[in-house]
Every structure is written in C-alpha cells, then in structure tokens.
Amino acid sequence: MSKCQGFSPIVPAQPKLLILGTAPSVVSLEKSFYYAHPRNAFWPILADYFNQPVDSVEAKKALCLENDILLWDVLSACERQGSLDSAIKQPEPNDFETLFQTYSDLKVVLFNGKAAQNLFEKQVVKKQSLPDDLMFYSLPSTSPANARLTFENKRVFWHKTLQQTLTK
C-alpha cells in the first residue's frame, strides 16, 4: 500500500464548472499531472470539444483556465496499491466547503466516473457544508480501466454534458 497525494487544483479566475476525479493514477503521479496515462480519454475529449491542443502540461492547464474549468480530485490523499479506485483506503477529502465559499458562483460539478461521485457523497456531502443549489452530473470514467465504453461513447456523453452545462 502506498500513499497517494493529490495535486493542487487548476483554478481559473471565475470557474463555471468543477470536474472531479477520485485521486491521481500511478502514471499521473509519476508525471505530476492530471490524467497523464496515454490511454486516458480525458484530455483528447476536452481537446476535441474545445478545439484546443493538449500536447503539453501548459496547454492542458491553458485549456482549463481559458474555458473556466476548475480541475481537481475528490481526495487530497489516500492509501492505494496501483491505480484502481476500488483499491482506495484511508480516503482524505479535499476542502470543498472552502472552495465553494471562495467561488460562490460555481454551481456545476461533473464527476469523472461513478467512483468519484460515490467518494464525494461519502467523504464530502456527509461531512462538509455545501451550497444547496449545486448541480451534479456523473459522467463515464475516462480511465482506460473503464473498458465497457468505447472512446467514441465516452466522447458523446462528455460533449453532450459539457454543452448542456457550459451554456447555463
């Protein structure tokens, strides 16, 4: 079992959308950035939707900042062997209470997979004071471990939800 320490959030000046994963994968930890596994569909899906390149960490940060996306994980730390969310032990949630107080206009939360949503419900909703008017959307995990859906299926779900939530 090894300690998994999460990343600092990517925070635009006025975030409109919060995208949450669970905790960084082994590859992401090695590369010190979100969704770094080459088969993770997250960056290709966002690059396609926003028609922006994601060929570097700087470009990925720019995509988030320019499109008012706050990117973070539910957990600040956990114990985990490997990268599977099902292996998470000793979860330590991030401070969402302060986040939503600081960015009071932030109302939309997208979960990158059911595991992120479940962890948020167990570790955050029941333990932190959150605004009542948040809107939550659970999307298919972009992880290569989610092999039930093709890249194209994931892309369609994500694009539809991004269109729906960013135009509000």
C-alpha positions as CSV (number, residue, x, y, z in Angstrom):
1,M,0.0,0.0,0.0
2,S,1.4,3.4,-0.9
3,K,0.5,6.9,-0.1
4,C,-1.2,8.8,-2.9
5,Q,-1.0,12.6,-2.6
6,G,-3.3,14.6,-4.8
7,F,-2.5,17.6,-6.9
8,S,-3.3,21.2,-6.4
9,P,-6.4,22.3,-8.3
10,I,-6.2,24.1,-11.6
11,V,-8.3,27.2,-10.8
12,P,-9.4,29.8,-13.4
13,A,-10.3,33.3,-12.3
14,Q,-14.0,32.7,-12.4
15,P,-14.7,28.9,-12.6
16,K,-18.0,27.9,-14.2
17,L,-17.5,24.2,-13.9
18,L,-15.8,21.8,-11.5
19,I,-14.6,18.5,-12.9
20,L,-13.7,15.9,-10.2
21,G,-11.8,12.7,-10.4
22,T,-11.0,10.4,-7.5
23,A,-7.3,10.6,-7.0
24,P,-4.3,10.5,-9.4
25,S,-3.3,7.3,-11.0
26,V,0.2,5.8,-10.7
27,V,1.1,7.3,-14.1
28,S,-0.3,10.7,-13.2
29,L,1.7,10.7,-10.0
30,E,4.9,9.8,-12.0
31,K,4.2,12.6,-14.4
32,S,2.9,15.0,-11.8
33,F,-0.2,16.0,-13.6
34,Y,-3.9,15.1,-14.0
35,Y,-4.9,12.3,-16.4
36,A,-1.4,11.5,-17.6
37,H,-2.0,7.9,-18.7
38,P,-1.7,7.9,-22.5
39,R,-4.9,5.8,-22.9
40,N,-7.0,8.1,-20.6
41,A,-9.6,9.8,-22.8
42,F,-9.9,12.9,-20.6
43,W,-7.6,15.3,-22.5
44,P,-8.5,14.1,-26.0
45,I,-12.2,14.5,-25.2
46,L,-11.7,18.1,-23.9
47,A,-9.3,18.9,-26.7
48,D,-11.9,17.8,-29.3
49,Y,-14.8,19.7,-27.6
50,F,-12.9,23.0,-27.2
51,N,-10.9,22.6,-30.3
52,Q,-7.7,23.3,-28.4
53,P,-4.4,21.4,-28.4
54,V,-3.3,19.4,-25.3
55,D,0.2,18.5,-26.4
56,S,1.8,19.7,-23.2
57,V,1.0,20.3,-19.5
58,E,1.0,24.0,-20.2
59,A,-1.6,23.5,-23.0
60,K,-3.8,21.4,-20.7
61,K,-3.7,24.0,-18.0
62,A,-4.5,26.7,-20.5
63,L,-7.5,24.7,-21.8
64,C,-8.9,24.6,-18.3
65,L,-8.1,28.2,-17.5
66,E,-9.4,29.6,-20.8
67,N,-12.7,27.7,-20.5
68,D,-13.4,28.4,-16.8
69,I,-12.9,24.7,-15.8
70,L,-11.7,24.1,-12.2
71,L,-10.0,20.7,-12.2
72,W,-9.5,18.8,-9.0
73,D,-9.9,15.4,-7.3
74,V,-12.3,14.4,-4.6
75,L,-9.4,13.2,-2.4
76,S,-6.4,15.1,-1.3
77,A,-4.7,11.9,-0.2
78,C,-5.4,8.2,0.2
79,E,-3.6,4.8,0.5
80,R,-3.8,2.7,-2.6
81,Q,-1.9,-0.1,-4.3
82,G,-2.0,0.5,-8.1
83,S,-4.4,2.9,-9.7
84,L,-7.8,1.3,-9.3
85,D,-10.4,3.3,-7.5
86,S,-11.7,0.2,-5.9
87,A,-8.3,-0.2,-4.1
88,I,-8.6,3.2,-2.3
89,K,-8.1,3.0,1.5
90,Q,-7.9,5.8,4.1
91,P,-9.5,8.5,1.9
92,E,-8.9,12.1,2.9
93,P,-11.2,14.5,1.1
94,N,-10.3,17.9,-0.2
95,D,-11.8,21.0,1.4
96,F,-14.9,21.7,-0.8
97,E,-16.6,23.8,1.9
98,T,-13.9,26.5,1.4
99,L,-13.8,26.0,-2.3
100,F,-17.5,26.8,-2.7
101,Q,-17.3,29.7,-0.3
102,T,-14.4,31.2,-2.3
103,Y,-16.1,30.6,-5.6
104,S,-19.7,31.2,-4.8
105,D,-20.8,31.4,-8.5
106,L,-19.5,27.8,-9.0
107,K,-22.6,25.7,-9.2
108,V,-21.9,22.8,-11.6
109,V,-19.9,19.7,-10.7
110,L,-19.0,16.9,-13.2
111,F,-17.8,13.6,-11.8
112,N,-15.3,11.7,-14.0
113,G,-16.8,8.4,-13.2
114,K,-19.1,6.8,-10.6
115,A,-16.3,6.2,-8.2
116,A,-15.6,10.0,-7.9
117,Q,-19.3,10.6,-7.3
118,N,-19.6,7.9,-4.7
119,L,-16.5,9.1,-2.8
120,F,-17.8,12.7,-2.9
121,E,-21.1,11.6,-1.5
122,K,-19.5,9.6,1.3
123,Q,-16.5,11.8,2.1
124,V,-17.7,15.3,1.3
125,V,-21.5,15.6,1.3
126,K,-22.0,14.0,4.7
127,K,-19.1,15.8,6.3
128,Q,-18.8,19.3,4.8
129,S,-21.3,22.1,4.5
130,L,-22.0,22.7,0.8
131,P,-24.3,25.1,-1.1
132,D,-27.8,23.7,-1.6
133,D,-28.0,24.8,-5.3
134,L,-25.2,22.7,-6.7
135,M,-25.9,20.6,-9.8
136,F,-24.2,17.3,-10.1
137,Y,-23.5,15.2,-13.2
138,S,-21.9,11.8,-13.3
139,L,-20.1,11.0,-16.5
140,P,-18.5,7.8,-17.7
141,S,-14.9,7.5,-16.4
142,T,-12.3,8.4,-19.0
143,S,-9.9,5.9,-17.5
144,P,-8.6,3.1,-19.6
145,A,-9.9,0.8,-16.8
146,N,-13.4,1.7,-18.0
147,A,-13.4,-0.6,-21.0
148,R,-17.2,-1.0,-21.1
149,L,-17.5,2.1,-23.3
150,T,-15.5,3.0,-26.4
151,F,-13.7,6.3,-26.7
152,E,-16.5,7.5,-29.0
153,N,-19.2,6.6,-26.5
154,K,-17.3,8.5,-23.7
155,R,-16.8,11.4,-26.1
156,V,-20.5,11.7,-26.9
157,F,-21.5,11.6,-23.2
158,W,-18.9,14.2,-22.2
159,H,-19.6,16.5,-25.1
160,K,-23.4,16.4,-24.5
161,T,-22.9,17.2,-20.8
162,L,-20.3,20.0,-21.5
163,Q,-22.7,21.6,-24.0
164,Q,-25.6,21.4,-21.5
165,T,-23.7,22.7,-18.5
166,L,-21.4,25.4,-20.1
167,T,-24.3,27.2,-21.8
168,K,-26.2,27.7,-18.5
